[in-house]
Amino acid sequence: MSDNKEYKYPIKHTAFNWFFTRRILRRINKNIEEIGFAKAFARVIDSVSKKMDVQRHPDAIKTLSEDPVLLITNHPAELDAMVLLSSLPTRKDVFMLINNSFISVLPAFDPHCIPVYVNYRTQGDERETMRAKVLKRIHYSPLLTLEESKVKNREAISVSAKTIDDGGVILLAPGFGNNDTEFKIGLGYMLNAVSIPEKAKIIMTHISGTSKLDYFRAIPLLKKVLPRFRIIYSGPAELKKFVSGDPKVDTKSLQDYYFNWVNTEILPKLKNK
């Protein structure tokens, strides 16, 4: 858990203070303060699912506990962040790139968040999800223009690269928004912004079992019917192997590496479950 106690509780117009969500969010927030985010989110996962299946390469925990790491993952549904965070070793310098709409939902977790701004994509877009529309009504977050968002997102890339240079861990779902089929080029810019790539590692994870039905897990009977959450960790790879100076090429290279791992090692295992 971060030592940063300087965060401010959110203003009134937030999910944290909304009548229908404040009780559960404040309980989770208090747990984050007292026992750290990994154990706090593990409690949530245990309460809404059968025992989570976590499979790790033998070298994954040691690397994640000690080394500077870029951890990339898929992102099929909204509980993925909790699944991932609850399966990590305890460490203070873990940071997640997160949609700015979720800042202040859990204030105690905010010190571990690096916001990215992508909501300009849905301005005036009828395809905006129902969840996004509801969240917009109950939780205030600034809506920036495209140009303002680009500036903020470049800052997020710089902060992320510096975090890795300083020995920390960055969590990123580079395919989110593209149905986990194509990684966004921001990944390549981040790779090339790391000053000491030879010291950093890359770990990959694959999450399954989450879905749009996860909101119904609060109903005890459905908790037993819905799929078990599963997360699989790869072994470490050298980050420097994916740095050529060309962000587009490097994004594609890491994308291909990730999906080759998923297709050859992960999906065959899941088919046998």
C-alpha positions as CSV (number, residue, x, y, z in Angstrom):
1,M,0.0,0.0,0.0
2,S,1.2,3.5,-0.8
3,D,2.5,5.7,2.1
4,N,0.8,8.7,0.4
5,K,-1.9,9.8,2.8
6,E,-2.3,13.2,1.1
7,Y,-5.2,12.2,-1.3
8,K,-8.4,14.1,-0.9
9,Y,-11.8,12.5,-0.7
10,P,-13.9,13.2,-3.7
11,I,-16.4,15.9,-4.2
12,K,-20.1,15.1,-3.6
13,H,-20.9,14.2,-7.3
14,T,-19.0,10.9,-7.3
15,A,-19.8,7.2,-7.1
16,F,-17.9,7.2,-3.8
17,N,-20.7,9.4,-2.3
18,W,-23.6,8.1,-4.3
19,F,-26.3,6.6,-2.1
20,F,-26.5,3.2,-3.8
21,T,-22.7,2.6,-4.1
22,R,-21.1,4.5,-1.2
23,R,-21.5,1.8,1.4
24,I,-19.6,-0.9,-0.5
25,L,-17.0,1.5,-2.0
26,R,-16.3,3.0,1.4
27,R,-15.8,-0.5,2.9
28,I,-13.3,-1.4,0.1
29,N,-11.6,2.0,0.5
30,K,-11.1,1.4,4.2
31,N,-9.7,-2.0,3.5
32,I,-7.2,-0.5,1.1
33,E,-6.1,1.9,3.7
34,E,-5.7,-0.8,6.3
35,I,-4.4,-3.8,4.5
36,G,-3.3,-2.6,1.0
37,F,-4.9,-2.8,-2.4
38,A,-3.9,-6.4,-3.2
39,K,-5.5,-7.9,-0.1
40,A,-8.5,-5.6,-0.2
41,F,-9.3,-6.5,-3.8
42,A,-8.7,-10.2,-3.0
43,R,-11.5,-9.9,-0.4
44,V,-13.8,-8.5,-3.1
45,I,-13.0,-11.3,-5.5
46,D,-13.5,-14.0,-2.8
47,S,-16.9,-12.5,-2.0
48,V,-18.2,-12.7,-5.6
49,S,-16.6,-15.8,-7.1
50,K,-15.5,-19.3,-6.4
51,K,-11.8,-19.5,-5.4
52,M,-9.8,-17.8,-8.1
53,D,-7.5,-19.9,-10.2
54,V,-4.0,-18.2,-10.4
55,Q,-1.3,-19.9,-12.4
56,R,2.2,-18.3,-12.4
57,H,5.4,-19.1,-14.2
58,P,8.0,-20.0,-11.5
59,D,10.0,-16.8,-12.2
60,A,7.0,-14.4,-12.3
61,I,6.6,-13.7,-8.5
62,K,10.3,-13.1,-7.9
63,T,10.5,-10.7,-10.9
64,L,7.3,-8.9,-9.8
65,S,8.5,-8.6,-6.3
66,E,12.0,-7.2,-7.0
67,D,12.5,-5.9,-10.5
68,P,11.3,-2.9,-12.6
69,V,8.4,-4.4,-14.7
70,L,6.0,-3.6,-17.5
71,L,3.1,-5.9,-17.0
72,I,0.7,-6.2,-19.9
73,T,-2.6,-7.9,-19.8
74,N,-5.8,-8.5,-21.7
75,H,-9.0,-6.6,-20.5
76,P,-12.2,-8.5,-21.5
77,A,-14.4,-7.1,-18.7
78,E,-14.6,-4.5,-15.9
79,L,-13.6,-6.7,-12.9
80,D,-10.2,-7.5,-14.6
81,A,-8.4,-4.8,-12.7
82,M,-9.4,-6.3,-9.4
83,V,-8.5,-9.8,-10.6
84,L,-5.1,-8.7,-11.6
85,L,-4.4,-6.5,-8.6
86,S,-5.5,-9.1,-6.1
87,S,-3.1,-11.6,-7.6
88,L,0.0,-9.4,-7.3
89,P,2.7,-9.7,-4.6
90,T,2.7,-6.9,-2.0
91,R,4.7,-4.0,-3.2
92,K,4.3,-0.2,-2.8
93,D,5.6,0.9,-6.2
94,V,2.9,-0.7,-8.4
95,F,1.0,1.7,-10.7
96,M,-1.8,1.1,-13.2
97,L,-2.7,3.1,-16.2
98,I,-6.4,3.8,-15.8
99,N,-9.2,5.6,-17.6
100,N,-9.5,9.0,-15.8
101,S,-13.3,8.4,-15.3
102,F,-12.4,6.0,-12.5
103,I,-10.2,8.4,-10.5
104,S,-11.7,9.0,-7.0
105,V,-14.0,6.0,-7.2
106,L,-11.7,4.5,-4.6
107,P,-9.6,7.5,-3.3
108,A,-7.2,5.3,-1.3
109,F,-6.2,3.6,-4.6
110,D,-5.7,6.8,-6.5
111,P,-2.0,7.1,-5.5
112,H,-1.4,3.9,-7.6
113,C,-3.2,5.3,-10.6
114,I,-1.8,7.0,-13.7
115,P,-4.9,8.5,-15.6
116,V,-5.2,8.3,-19.3
117,Y,-7.8,10.3,-21.2
118,V,-9.7,8.5,-23.9
119,N,-13.3,9.7,-23.4
120,Y,-13.1,12.2,-26.3
121,R,-13.7,9.0,-28.4
122,T,-17.3,8.7,-27.1
123,Q,-18.3,12.4,-27.1
124,G,-21.6,12.4,-29.0
125,D,-21.2,8.7,-29.8
126,E,-24.5,6.7,-29.5
127,R,-22.4,3.5,-29.1
128,E,-21.3,4.6,-25.6
129,T,-21.9,1.7,-23.3
130,M,-24.7,1.8,-20.7
131,R,-22.2,1.5,-17.9
132,A,-20.3,4.5,-19.2
133,K,-23.5,6.5,-19.4
134,V,-24.5,5.6,-15.9
135,L,-21.0,6.3,-14.5
136,K,-21.1,9.7,-16.2
137,R,-24.4,10.6,-14.4
138,I,-23.2,9.6,-10.9
139,H,-19.4,10.3,-11.0
140,Y,-17.8,13.5,-12.1
141,S,-14.7,13.4,-14.2
142,P,-13.3,16.1,-16.5
143,L,-14.1,15.7,-20.2
144,L,-11.1,17.0,-22.2
145,T,-10.8,17.8,-25.9
146,L,-8.7,15.6,-28.2
147,E,-5.7,18.0,-28.0
148,E,-5.9,18.3,-24.2
149,S,-6.2,14.5,-24.0
150,K,-3.1,14.0,-26.1
151,V,-1.1,16.3,-23.8
152,K,-2.2,14.4,-20.7
153,N,-1.6,11.0,-22.3
154,R,2.0,12.0,-23.3
155,E,2.5,12.9,-19.7
156,A,1.2,9.5,-18.6
157,I,3.7,7.8,-20.9
158,S,6.5,9.8,-19.5
159,V,5.5,9.1,-15.9
160,S,5.1,5.4,-16.7
161,A,8.6,5.2,-18.2
162,K,10.1,7.1,-15.3
163,T,8.4,4.7,-12.9
164,I,10.0,1.7,-14.6
165,D,13.4,3.5,-14.6
166,D,13.0,4.1,-10.9
167,G,12.4,0.4,-10.3
168,G,8.6,0.2,-10.2
169,V,5.9,-1.8,-11.8
170,I,3.5,-0.5,-14.5
171,L,0.3,-2.3,-15.3
172,L,-1.2,-1.8,-18.8
173,A,-3.9,-3.2,-21.0
174,P,-2.7,-2.1,-24.4
175,G,-5.5,-3.7,-26.4
176,F,-8.4,-2.3,-24.3
177,G,-10.8,-0.5,-26.6
178,N,-9.7,-2.6,-29.6
179,N,-11.3,-5.8,-28.3
180,D,-7.9,-7.0,-27.2
181,T,-7.0,-7.7,-30.8
182,E,-4.6,-4.8,-31.5
183,F,-2.3,-2.9,-29.2
184,K,-2.3,0.8,-29.2
185,I,0.8,2.6,-30.2
186,G,1.2,4.3,-26.9
187,L,2.8,1.1,-25.7
188,G,5.6,1.6,-28.2
189,Y,6.2,5.1,-27.1
190,M,6.4,4.0,-23.5
191,L,8.9,1.2,-24.4
192,N,11.1,3.8,-26.1
193,A,10.8,6.3,-23.3
194,V,12.4,3.9,-20.8
195,S,15.9,5.2,-20.2
196,I,17.4,1.9,-18.9
197,P,15.6,-0.8,-20.9
198,E,18.2,-3.4,-20.2
199,K,17.3,-3.4,-16.5
200,A,13.5,-3.8,-16.9
201,K,11.4,-6.9,-17.5
202,I,8.1,-7.6,-19.2
203,I,5.5,-10.0,-17.6
204,M,2.3,-10.9,-19.4
205,T,-1.0,-12.1,-18.0
206,H,-4.2,-13.5,-19.4
207,I,-7.5,-13.1,-17.6
208,S,-10.6,-15.2,-18.2
209,G,-13.9,-15.8,-16.5
210,T,-14.9,-12.2,-16.3
211,S,-17.8,-10.9,-18.3
212,K,-20.6,-8.3,-18.5
213,L,-22.5,-10.6,-16.2
214,D,-20.2,-10.0,-13.3
215,Y,-22.6,-7.4,-11.7
216,F,-24.9,-10.3,-11.0
217,R,-22.3,-12.0,-8.8
218,A,-23.6,-10.0,-5.9
219,I,-26.5,-12.5,-5.9
220,P,-25.3,-15.5,-3.9
221,L,-26.8,-18.2,-6.1
222,L,-25.3,-16.8,-9.3
223,K,-21.9,-16.5,-7.7
224,K,-21.8,-20.4,-7.8
225,V,-23.0,-20.6,-11.4
226,L,-20.9,-18.0,-13.1
227,P,-17.4,-19.0,-14.3
228,R,-14.4,-19.0,-12.0
229,F,-11.9,-16.1,-12.5
230,R,-8.6,-17.3,-13.9
231,I,-5.3,-15.5,-14.4
232,I,-2.2,-16.9,-15.9
233,Y,1.3,-15.3,-15.6
234,S,4.1,-15.7,-18.1
235,G,7.7,-15.8,-17.3
236,P,9.8,-12.6,-17.6
237,A,11.2,-11.3,-20.9
238,E,13.8,-8.6,-21.4
239,L,12.2,-5.3,-22.1
240,K,15.2,-4.2,-24.2
241,K,14.3,-6.8,-26.8
242,F,11.2,-4.8,-27.8
243,V,13.0,-1.4,-28.1
244,S,14.2,-0.5,-31.6
245,G,13.5,3.2,-31.7
246,D,10.4,2.8,-33.8
247,P,7.2,2.9,-31.6
248,K,5.0,1.4,-34.3
249,V,7.3,-1.5,-35.0
250,D,7.9,-2.1,-31.3
251,T,4.1,-2.1,-30.5
252,K,3.6,-4.7,-33.2
253,S,6.5,-6.8,-32.0
254,L,5.2,-7.0,-28.4
255,Q,1.7,-7.5,-29.7
256,D,2.8,-10.5,-31.7
257,Y,4.8,-11.9,-28.8
258,Y,1.8,-11.6,-26.5
259,F,-0.7,-13.3,-28.8
260,N,1.8,-16.0,-29.7
261,W,2.0,-16.8,-26.0
262,V,-1.8,-16.7,-25.7
263,N,-2.5,-18.9,-28.7
264,T,0.2,-21.5,-28.0
265,E,0.3,-21.7,-24.2
266,I,-2.9,-20.3,-22.8
267,L,-5.9,-21.1,-25.0
268,P,-5.1,-24.8,-25.2
269,K,-5.0,-25.0,-21.4
270,L,-8.4,-23.2,-21.1
271,K,-10.0,-25.5,-23.7
272,N,-9.1,-28.4,-21.4
273,K,-10.7,-26.9,-18.3
